[in-house]
Amino acid sequence: MIELSFSAADTGGADRGPHGTMDFATADLYDLTYEAFRGPCTFRIEGADFSGPGPVLDLALGLFTAAGELAEARRARYSAVGGAGEYHFERRGDTVRIRRERDGRGTVDYAEFAQAARAFLGEVVRGLGERFPELRRNPEIRRLREAAAGV
């Protein structure tokens, strides 16, 4: 069982960079994942709870990317920006082991992980787009929305 969620309302005013001027419609993916949209995230799997504050869009993209890599490889890694942690994924057959330093490890079915990661990316992109409408015009966000939809 995997649980992934966040609250767009809890991303605050969204950090628009060091000078408060980031244009979400034209920002690049680095700025959107690193500089903006920090908030509380729920990430639980059987045996471990990785929940806590961090970069919301970065987590969603990191999990989605890891799931894609595990379709082809046995291992994947995701380092959350801003020191929010490093995750290690290991696929053994239909099972994925996930661990983060100092937070233990847990396991989840690969198909469930891949589906949940795709759904979570879609949920984050939709939720942030509703809260910050200018994001809907961003080409990187449109690309992520299409990836989450499987287009």
N, C-alpha and C positions, 0 to 999 in steps of 0.2 A: 504494500500500500504506500502510495506517495501522496503528499499534500503540498501543493504549491499555491501561494496566494500573496497578494499585496493589496494595499489600499491607495488608489491614486490620490484620494483626499489627504493622505498622510505624507505625500511627497512635498508638503509645504508649498512655498512659492516657487519651488524648483530653482535651484541655483543657476543663475544665468551667467556664470563665469565670474572671474575676479572683479569685474567692473559692473556686473549686473546688466550686461548689454547683449547677451547671446540671443541671436535671432533663431528661434527654433525652426523656422521654415527653411533656413539655408545652412544650419549647423552641420558639421560633418559627424560621422558615426563616433569618432573618438570623443568629441565634445559631448555628444548626447549620452554616451555610456559613462564617461569619466567625470564630467563636470556637472551633470544635471541629474535630477530624479533620484535622490537618495531618500530612503524611507524604510520602514519596517517590512520585512519579507518573512513569510512562513515557508519553510522548507523542511519537511519531515518525511522520513522513510522508516520502515520497520528497523528498529535498533538504534536510530540516531535522530537528533533534532538539530538541524543546522540553522534554525531561525535566528533572526536578529536584524539590526539595521544594516543597510548597505546600499550599493548602487543597483537600483531596481532593474533598469533596462539591461545593464551589464550582466546581472545574474540570469535574466531570461535568455539573453543571447548566448551566454556561456553554456547553459544547460542544453539549449537547442543544438549548439555546435558540437558539444560533447556527445550527444545522442547520435548525431550524424557520423561522427568519427568512429563511434563504437559499432556502427553498422559494418565497417570495413576493418577495423583494428581491434586489438584486445584491450588497449589502454588509451585513455584520454586524460587531459588535465585542463583545469580552468583556474586561473589566478584572478580573483576578484580585484578590481581596482581599489585603490585607496586603503589597502591593507585589510580588506574585509575577509581575507582567507584564501587558501589554496585548496582546491578540491582535486582528489584523485579518483578516477573511475577505472574499474577493471571489469571487463566482461568475461564471464565464464559460462559458455553455453547460452542459456536463456536468462541468466542472472547477472545483475550489475552490482558490484560492491562499490560503495561510495564512502570516502573518508575525507575529513578535513582535520588539519592539525588540532590537537587538543579537544576535539569534539567527538571522538570515537568513530565508529563506522557502522554502516547499515547496508542492507541489501534490498533490492527491488527487482521485479521482473523487467527484462529489457524492453519488451513491447509496451508495458505500462509506462516505463520511464520515457521512452521516445514519444509516446502519445501525450503524456503530461507535459513534457518540455515544449512540444509544438503548441499545445493548447495554452500554456502559460505565456509563451512569447506572444501569441495572438491576443491574449487577455491584457497583457501589459501595453502592447501597441494601441489597442482599442481604448483602454482606460486612460492612458496618457493623452491620446488624441482627443478624447472627450473633455478632459480637463484643460488641455492646452491646444485649442483648435488649429493654431498655426503649424503644429506638427504634421497635420494631415497633408500639407503641401511639401513636406520634406521628402526628397527622393530616397534617402536612406530608409526612412520610416515606411515609405511605400514598398520598398524592396523587402523589408522585414515582414510587412503585412502579407505580401505575396508568398514569401517563404513559409510563413506560419500556416497559410491557407493551402500550401502544397501546389502552388501554381508554377 
